[in-house]
Amino acid sequence: MATPLTRSSADLFQRKGEKNPVFVRFSGTERTLDRSFIGS
């Protein structure tokens, strides 16, 4: 049950991660992190 919840959260965090690098860290996505750092 924790798997689907985490997946949904990651999706939301990834979207907000584009503007918030901190959120990206929560998501754990290297691609989004790289984009966030470069975009910032």
trRosetta pair geometry for C-beta under 8 A, 3 or more apart (Angstrom, degrees):
i j d omega theta_ij theta_ji phi_ij phi_ji
1 4 6.8 -53 -162 33 38 101
1 5 6.8 33 148 -13 65 114
2 5 5.6 -62 -151 43 38 114
2 6 5.9 39 155 -23 72 109
3 6 6.0 -60 -148 35 26 108
3 7 6.4 26 155 -22 63 107
4 7 5.5 -54 -147 34 32 114
4 8 6.4 32 155 -20 66 104
5 8 5.9 -55 -152 34 30 109
5 9 6.4 29 152 -18 64 108
6 9 5.6 -56 -148 38 32 113
6 10 6.2 37 153 -25 66 105
7 10 5.7 -52 -149 32 30 113
7 11 6.7 34 151 -23 62 103
8 11 5.7 -53 -156 30 32 114
8 12 6.7 27 151 -14 65 105
9 12 5.8 -59 -153 38 34 108
9 13 6.0 31 152 -18 69 109
9 26 7.9 -86 144 143 106 116
10 13 5.6 -55 -142 40 30 111
10 14 6.1 37 156 -28 65 104
10 26 7.8 -158 -111 122 63 82
10 27 4.9 107 -153 -139 77 77
10 28 7.2 -50 -128 35 117 94
10 29 7.6 118 -176 -38 105 108
11 14 5.8 -50 -148 29 26 113
11 15 6.8 26 153 -19 59 103
12 15 5.9 -55 -157 31 33 111
12 16 6.6 16 153 -4 67 107
13 16 5.9 -64 -148 47 34 100
13 17 5.7 51 149 -43 68 105
13 23 4.7 -165 -165 175 82 95
13 24 7.3 159 149 -89 96 27
13 26 4.9 -113 -157 89 152 113
13 27 4.2 -174 103 -65 117 95
14 17 5.2 -45 -144 20 29 125
14 18 7.9 50 155 -35 54 81
14 23 7.9 -160 -69 133 17 104
14 24 7.2 67 -121 -115 51 67
14 27 4.7 111 -71 -127 74 155
14 29 5.8 44 -111 6 107 149
14 32 5.3 -131 -147 -81 84 161
15 18 6.7 -36 179 -2 34 108
16 19 6.5 -65 -175 45 55 92
16 20 5.4 -4 145 31 88 117
16 23 4.7 -71 99 150 99 173
17 20 5.9 -82 -120 72 33 73
17 21 7.0 61 -166 -116 75 24
17 23 4.2 -138 -85 96 68 98
17 24 3.4 108 -161 -72 123 75
17 26 7.7 -149 -84 47 112 88
17 27 5.5 -62 -52 0 149 137
17 29 7.2 128 93 48 169 115
17 32 4.8 47 109 156 137 131
17 33 7.6 -59 172 -75 128 53
17 36 5.8 -83 155 -70 82 139
18 32 7.0 -87 -73 -158 60 98
18 35 7.0 -36 -124 114 73 117
18 36 6.3 -154 -139 -92 26 87
18 39 7.0 -8 -175 65 72 166
19 36 7.7 -102 -22 -132 5 97
20 23 4.1 67 95 2 113 110
20 24 7.1 177 101 -15 63 79
20 36 7.5 -38 87 -147 25 135
21 24 5.4 -47 -156 27 43 118
21 25 7.0 51 147 -26 66 95
21 33 6.9 74 -152 -141 84 67
21 36 4.4 152 -97 139 77 131
21 37 6.3 77 -116 -71 130 66
21 40 6.2 -31 -45 -43 122 147
22 25 5.8 -47 -162 22 38 114
22 26 7.3 38 143 -18 62 100
23 26 5.5 -50 -162 30 42 115
23 27 6.7 42 144 -20 69 102
24 27 5.4 -53 -153 34 39 113
24 29 6.3 -91 -164 56 85 87
24 32 4.7 -162 -134 116 111 107
24 33 4.6 154 143 -86 133 67
24 36 4.9 -135 -29 -7 154 155
25 28 7.4 35 175 -71 34 48
25 33 7.0 80 -74 -103 57 115
27 32 6.1 3 81 59 145 149
29 32 4.0 55 92 17 120 109
29 33 6.3 173 92 -17 62 85
30 33 5.5 -57 -147 36 32 115
30 34 6.3 34 156 -22 67 104
31 34 6.0 -55 -152 33 28 109
31 35 6.5 22 153 -14 63 109
32 35 5.7 -58 -148 40 33 110
32 36 6.0 36 153 -25 68 107
33 36 5.7 -54 -146 34 28 112
33 37 6.4 26 157 -17 64 107
34 37 6.0 -57 -149 36 27 108
34 38 6.3 19 156 -12 64 111
35 38 5.9 -60 -145 42 29 106
35 39 5.8 27 157 -19 67 114
36 39 5.8 -57 -139 41 25 109
36 40 6.1 30 158 -26 63 107
37 40 5.9 -51 -146 30 26 112
